[in-house]
């Protein structure tokens, strides 16, 4: 009784893409976004700089970028509201 797996095309994933213009115009109804593939020792700072570049620094109320357990290494993803 294994779960049925179906392939999802890249086109199907496009509905989850982040469009900064739609966010700025209030056309994106999402409130929380998970961002993946954030790597490197400066990933947190670089991502926050990216948000500032998109003029979103004052728009989010929650930012969480966890570290791997027992190591001071970023896990590579973040949640932002």
N, C-alpha and C positions, 0 to 999 in steps of 0.2 A: 504493500500500500504506500508507494512513494508518491509524493506530490507531483502533479503534472507541471512540467516546465515548458514555457513557451518562449520563443525568441522575440525580443523587442528590437525593432529597427531604430537606427539613429534618428530617423524622422519622428518616431514616437517620443523620443527623449527631448526633442526640440521644445516641447511645451514647458519643460522645466528649466530652460535656459534663462539666465538673468539678463535683463535688458535695463541698464541704468537709466535710459531715457524714460521708459515706462514707469520705473520706480519714482523718478523725480516728478513726473506728471500725475502720480497717484493712480495710474492705470493698472498696476500690479496688485491684486488683492491679497497676496501672501503676506503673512506677518512674520514667519520664521523661516529661515533658509539655512540649509546645511551646505557648507562649502568643503569640497574635498581636494586632495592633491596639493595641500599646502606643505611644502617641505623646506628644509634648510634652517639654520640657526636664527635667521632673521625673518622667518615666515610671518610671525605675529606682527612685527613692525611693518613689514612690506604690505601685508593685507590691510592694516589700518591706514597706511599711506594711500593705498588704492581707494579705500572708502573716502578719504579726504579729497583725493583727486576727482572723484565722482560727486563731490559736494554732498556726501552722505554722513559726514562726521557727527552732525547734530541730529540726525534722523533716527539712529538706533538707540534702543533702551537696554539691550542685553547683548553681551558678547562673551562667548565661552570657547576657549581653545585649550583642550586638555593636554596633559603630558602623559607619557607612558608611565605605568606604575613603577615606582622605585627607581626611576631614572629621570633625569631632568631633560628629557627629549620630547619635543612636541609630537603629538599623535598623528598629525598631518591633516586634521580636519577642524572645522569650527562651526559653531551655531551663532547666528546673529538674528536679532529681532528688531 
